[in-house]
């Protein structure tokens, strides 16, 4: 997929574990893994809002577009 999710980078910068993050945004650690691994097909705006609130970032800090090879 051409959309890349950089949640792992933001978690490392914030020194936050996946477990802490998943609890803070209200989704399971398994669903965080789906997002991190680029297997998500959609993200709800409410989830994106929670991610940005917890990581204190903008959507563009965690989502980027790369052309497919």
N, CA, C and O atoms as a GROMACS GRO file, in nm:
protein
  276
    1UNK      N    1   0.084  -0.118   0.000
    1UNK     CA    2   0.000   0.000   0.000
    1UNK      C    3   0.088   0.124   0.000
    1UNK      O    4   0.197   0.121   0.057
    2UNK      N    5   0.045   0.228  -0.060
    2UNK     CA    6   0.123   0.350  -0.074
    2UNK      C    7   0.121   0.438   0.051
    2UNK      O    8   0.205   0.528   0.063
    3UNK      N    9   0.028   0.414   0.143
    3UNK     CA   10   0.024   0.491   0.267
    3UNK      C   11   0.105   0.418   0.374
    3UNK      O   12   0.082   0.300   0.401
    4UNK      N   13   0.201   0.489   0.433
    4UNK     CA   14   0.288   0.432   0.535
    4UNK      C   15   0.251   0.493   0.669
    4UNK      O   16   0.233   0.615   0.679
    5UNK      N   17   0.240   0.409   0.771
    5UNK     CA   18   0.206   0.454   0.906
    5UNK      C   19   0.332   0.449   0.992
    5UNK      O   20   0.393   0.343   1.007
    6UNK      N   21   0.370   0.563   1.047
    6UNK     CA   22   0.493   0.574   1.126
    6UNK      C   23   0.465   0.583   1.276
    6UNK      O   24   0.531   0.660   1.347
    7UNK      N   25   0.370   0.506   1.324
    7UNK     CA   26   0.339   0.509   1.467
    7UNK      C   27   0.459   0.462   1.550
    7UNK      O   28   0.486   0.518   1.657
    8UNK      N   29   0.531   0.362   1.502
    8UNK     CA   30   0.644   0.309   1.579
    8UNK      C   31   0.750   0.416   1.602
    8UNK      O   32   0.812   0.419   1.708
    9UNK      N   33   0.771   0.502   1.504
    9UNK     CA   34   0.870   0.610   1.518
    9UNK      C   35   0.824   0.708   1.627
    9UNK      O   36   0.903   0.749   1.712
   10UNK      N   37   0.696   0.744   1.622
   10UNK     CA   38   0.644   0.838   1.721
   10UNK      C   39   0.643   0.776   1.862
   10UNK      O   40   0.670   0.846   1.960
   11UNK      N   41   0.613   0.648   1.871
   11UNK     CA   42   0.617   0.581   2.002
   11UNK      C   43   0.759   0.582   2.059
   11UNK      O   44   0.778   0.605   2.178
   12UNK      N   45   0.857   0.557   1.975
   12UNK     CA   46   0.996   0.558   2.019
   12UNK      C   47   1.037   0.698   2.066
   12UNK      O   48   1.104   0.713   2.168
   13UNK      N   49   0.996   0.801   1.992
   13UNK     CA   50   1.028   0.939   2.031
   13UNK      C   51   0.965   0.975   2.165
   13UNK      O   52   1.023   1.051   2.242
   14UNK      N   53   0.846   0.921   2.191
   14UNK     CA   54   0.774   0.952   2.315
   14UNK      C   55   0.808   0.854   2.427
   14UNK      O   56   0.759   0.867   2.539
   15UNK      N   57   0.893   0.755   2.395
   15UNK     CA   58   0.931   0.650   2.491
   15UNK      C   59   0.806   0.586   2.552
   15UNK      O   60   0.794   0.572   2.674
   16UNK      N   61   0.714   0.547   2.463
   16UNK     CA   62   0.586   0.490   2.504
   16UNK      C   63   0.576   0.348   2.450
   16UNK      O   64   0.609   0.322   2.334
   17UNK      N   65   0.531   0.256   2.533
   17UNK     CA   66   0.514   0.118   2.489
   17UNK      C   67   0.383   0.103   2.412
   17UNK      O   68   0.294   0.188   2.422
   18UNK      N   69   0.373  -0.004   2.336
   18UNK     CA   70   0.250  -0.034   2.263
   18UNK      C   71   0.135  -0.053   2.360
   18UNK      O   72   0.023  -0.010   2.334
   19UNK      N   73   0.162  -0.119   2.473
   19UNK     CA   74   0.057  -0.142   2.572
   19UNK      C   75   0.004  -0.011   2.629
   19UNK      O   76  -0.117   0.008   2.640
   20UNK      N   77   0.095   0.081   2.666
   20UNK     CA   78   0.054   0.212   2.717
   20UNK      C   79  -0.025   0.288   2.612
   20UNK      O   80  -0.128   0.350   2.641
   21UNK      N   81   0.024   0.284   2.490
   21UNK     CA   82  -0.039   0.356   2.379
   21UNK      C   83  -0.178   0.301   2.351
   21UNK      O   84  -0.274   0.378   2.337
   22UNK      N   85  -0.190   0.170   2.342
   22UNK     CA   86  -0.320   0.111   2.310
   22UNK      C   87  -0.423   0.142   2.418
   22UNK      O   88  -0.540   0.167   2.388
   23UNK      N   89  -0.380   0.142   2.544
   23UNK     CA   90  -0.471   0.175   2.653
   23UNK      C   91  -0.513   0.322   2.646
   23UNK      O   92  -0.629   0.356   2.669
   24UNK      N   93  -0.417   0.409   2.614
   24UNK     CA   94  -0.446   0.553   2.609
   24UNK      C   95  -0.542   0.590   2.497
   24UNK      O   96  -0.623   0.682   2.512
   25UNK      N   97  -0.534   0.519   2.383
   25UNK     CA   98  -0.622   0.554   2.271
   25UNK      C   99  -0.746   0.467   2.264
   25UNK      O  100  -0.838   0.495   2.187
   26UNK      N  101  -0.750   0.361   2.344
   26UNK     CA  102  -0.870   0.280   2.352
   26UNK      C  103  -0.888   0.175   2.244
   26UNK      O  104  -1.000   0.141   2.209
   27UNK      N  105  -0.776   0.124   2.190
   27UNK     CA  106  -0.784   0.010   2.098
   27UNK      C  107  -0.690  -0.099   2.147
   27UNK      O  108  -0.600  -0.073   2.227
   28UNK      N  109  -0.711  -0.220   2.100
   28UNK     CA  110  -0.632  -0.333   2.148
   28UNK      C  111  -0.488  -0.326   2.095
   28UNK      O  112  -0.463  -0.267   1.990
   29UNK      N  113  -0.394  -0.388   2.168
   29UNK     CA  114  -0.256  -0.395   2.117
   29UNK      C  115  -0.249  -0.464   1.980
   29UNK      O  116  -0.164  -0.430   1.898
   30UNK      N  117  -0.337  -0.560   1.956
   30UNK     CA  118  -0.339  -0.627   1.825
   30UNK      C  119  -0.375  -0.528   1.714
   30UNK      O  120  -0.317  -0.534   1.606
   31UNK      N  121  -0.470  -0.439   1.741
   31UNK     CA  122  -0.506  -0.340   1.639
   31UNK      C  123  -0.398  -0.235   1.621
   31UNK      O  124  -0.382  -0.183   1.511
   32UNK      N  125  -0.324  -0.204   1.726
   32UNK     CA  126  -0.208  -0.115   1.711
   32UNK      C  127  -0.105  -0.182   1.621
   32UNK      O  128  -0.046  -0.117   1.535
   33UNK      N  129  -0.084  -0.312   1.639
   33UNK     CA  130   0.009  -0.386   1.554
   33UNK      C  131  -0.034  -0.383   1.408
   33UNK      O  132   0.049  -0.371   1.318
   34UNK      N  133  -0.164  -0.395   1.384
   34UNK     CA  134  -0.216  -0.388   1.247
   34UNK      C  135  -0.184  -0.252   1.186
   34UNK      O  136  -0.143  -0.244   1.070
   35UNK      N  137  -0.201  -0.147   1.263
   35UNK     CA  138  -0.166  -0.012   1.213
   35UNK      C  139  -0.017   0.000   1.188
   35UNK      O  140   0.025   0.047   1.082
   36UNK      N  141   0.064  -0.042   1.285
   36UNK     CA  142   0.210  -0.030   1.273
   36UNK      C  143   0.265  -0.108   1.156
   36UNK      O  144   0.359  -0.063   1.090
   37UNK      N  145   0.208  -0.224   1.128
   37UNK     CA  146   0.260  -0.311   1.023
   37UNK      C  147   0.205  -0.280   0.885
   37UNK      O  148   0.237  -0.348   0.788
   38UNK      N  149   0.123  -0.176   0.876
   38UNK     CA  150   0.071  -0.135   0.747
   38UNK      C  151  -0.037  -0.225   0.691
   38UNK      O  152  -0.062  -0.224   0.570
   39UNK      N  153  -0.102  -0.304   0.776
   39UNK     CA  154  -0.206  -0.394   0.729
   39UNK      C  155  -0.346  -0.336   0.743
   39UNK      O  156  -0.443  -0.399   0.700
   40UNK      N  157  -0.357  -0.217   0.802
   40UNK     CA  158  -0.489  -0.155   0.819
   40UNK      C  159  -0.540  -0.108   0.684
   40UNK      O  160  -0.464  -0.054   0.604
   41UNK      N  161  -0.669  -0.127   0.660
   41UNK     CA  162  -0.731  -0.082   0.536
   41UNK      C  163  -0.803   0.050   0.555
   41UNK      O  164  -0.834   0.118   0.458
   42UNK      N  165  -0.830   0.086   0.680
   42UNK     CA  166  -0.899   0.211   0.710
   42UNK      C  167  -0.868   0.250   0.855
   42UNK      O  168  -0.833   0.166   0.938
   43UNK      N  169  -0.882   0.379   0.883
   43UNK     CA  170  -0.867   0.430   1.018
   43UNK      C  171  -0.981   0.528   1.043
   43UNK      O  172  -1.003   0.620   0.964
   44UNK      N  173  -1.052   0.508   1.150
   44UNK     CA  174  -1.160   0.601   1.185
   44UNK      C  175  -1.100   0.735   1.227
   44UNK      O  176  -0.992   0.741   1.285
   45UNK      N  177  -1.171   0.842   1.195
   45UNK     CA  178  -1.125   0.974   1.236
   45UNK      C  179  -1.117   0.984   1.388
   45UNK      O  180  -1.029   1.052   1.440
   46UNK      N  181  -1.205   0.919   1.459
   46UNK     CA  182  -1.201   0.922   1.605
   46UNK      C  183  -1.073   0.854   1.657
   46UNK      O  184  -1.014   0.898   1.756
   47UNK      N  185  -1.030   0.747   1.590
   47UNK     CA  186  -0.906   0.680   1.627
   47UNK      C  187  -0.786   0.768   1.592
   47UNK      O  188  -0.693   0.780   1.672
   48UNK      N  189  -0.789   0.829   1.474
   48UNK     CA  190  -0.680   0.919   1.434
   48UNK      C  191  -0.672   1.037   1.530
   48UNK      O  192  -0.562   1.080   1.565
   49UNK      N  193  -0.786   1.089   1.572
   49UNK     CA  194  -0.789   1.198   1.669
   49UNK      C  195  -0.724   1.154   1.800
   49UNK      O  196  -0.644   1.228   1.857
   50UNK      N  197  -0.758   1.036   1.848
   50UNK     CA  198  -0.700   0.985   1.973
   50UNK      C  199  -0.550   0.964   1.960
   50UNK      O  200  -0.475   0.996   2.052
   51UNK      N  201  -0.507   0.911   1.847
   51UNK     CA  202  -0.363   0.890   1.823
   51UNK      C  203  -0.290   1.023   1.829
   51UNK      O  204  -0.188   1.035   1.898
   52UNK      N  205  -0.340   1.122   1.759
   52UNK     CA  206  -0.275   1.254   1.756
   52UNK      C  207  -0.278   1.321   1.893
   52UNK      O  208  -0.182   1.388   1.931
   53UNK      N  209  -0.387   1.304   1.966
   53UNK     CA  210  -0.398   1.362   2.100
   53UNK      C  211  -0.294   1.301   2.193
   53UNK      O  212  -0.223   1.372   2.264
   54UNK      N  213  -0.284   1.167   2.193
   54UNK     CA  214  -0.192   1.098   2.283
   54UNK      C  215  -0.046   1.123   2.245
   54UNK      O  216   0.038   1.143   2.333
   55UNK      N  217  -0.016   1.123   2.115
   55UNK     CA  218   0.122   1.143   2.070
   55UNK      C  219   0.158   1.290   2.053
   55UNK      O  220   0.272   1.324   2.023
   56UNK      N  221   0.057   1.378   2.072
   56UNK     CA  222   0.078   1.522   2.056
   56UNK      C  223   0.144   1.553   1.921
   56UNK      O  224   0.250   1.614   1.913
   57UNK      N  225   0.076   1.508   1.816
   57UNK     CA  226   0.128   1.524   1.681
   57UNK      C  227   0.016   1.557   1.584
   57UNK      O  228  -0.101   1.561   1.621
   58UNK      N  229   0.053   1.579   1.460
   58UNK     CA  230  -0.041   1.602   1.352
   58UNK      C  231  -0.055   1.473   1.271
   58UNK      O  232   0.036   1.390   1.274
   59UNK      N  233  -0.166   1.454   1.199
   59UNK     CA  234  -0.181   1.333   1.118
   59UNK      C  235  -0.064   1.311   1.021
   59UNK      O  236  -0.025   1.197   0.996
   60UNK      N  237  -0.010   1.418   0.967
   60UNK     CA  238   0.103   1.406   0.875
   60UNK      C  239   0.231   1.357   0.941
   60UNK      O  240   0.324   1.316   0.872
   61UNK      N  241   0.236   1.361   1.073
   61UNK     CA  242   0.353   1.308   1.145
   61UNK      C  243   0.352   1.156   1.150
   61UNK      O  244   0.457   1.094   1.168
   62UNK      N  245   0.234   1.096   1.133
   62UNK     CA  246   0.226   0.949   1.142
   62UNK      C  247   0.183   0.884   1.012
   62UNK      O  248   0.200   0.763   0.995
   63UNK      N  249   0.129   0.961   0.919
   63UNK     CA  250   0.085   0.907   0.790
   63UNK      C  251   0.162   0.975   0.678
   63UNK      O  252   0.174   1.097   0.676
   64UNK      N  253   0.213   0.895   0.586
   64UNK     CA  254   0.280   0.952   0.469
   64UNK      C  255   0.253   0.866   0.348
   64UNK      O  256   0.225   0.746   0.359
   65UNK      N  257   0.261   0.927   0.233
   65UNK     CA  258   0.236   0.858   0.106
   65UNK      C  259   0.368   0.831   0.038
   65UNK      O  260   0.454   0.920   0.028
   66UNK      N  261   0.384   0.707  -0.010
   66UNK     CA  262   0.501   0.671  -0.090
   66UNK      C  263   0.450   0.606  -0.217
   66UNK      O  264   0.362   0.520  -0.211
   67UNK      N  265   0.504   0.644  -0.331
   67UNK     CA  266   0.459   0.579  -0.455
   67UNK      C  267   0.497   0.431  -0.454
   67UNK      O  268   0.602   0.392  -0.404
   68UNK      N  269   0.408   0.351  -0.511
   68UNK     CA  270   0.435   0.207  -0.518
   68UNK      C  271   0.538   0.178  -0.626
   68UNK      O  272   0.541   0.244  -0.730
   69UNK      N  273   0.620   0.080  -0.600
   69UNK     CA  274   0.727   0.046  -0.696
   69UNK      C  275   0.671  -0.028  -0.815
   69UNK      O  276   0.746  -0.064  -0.906
   0.00000   0.00000   0.00000
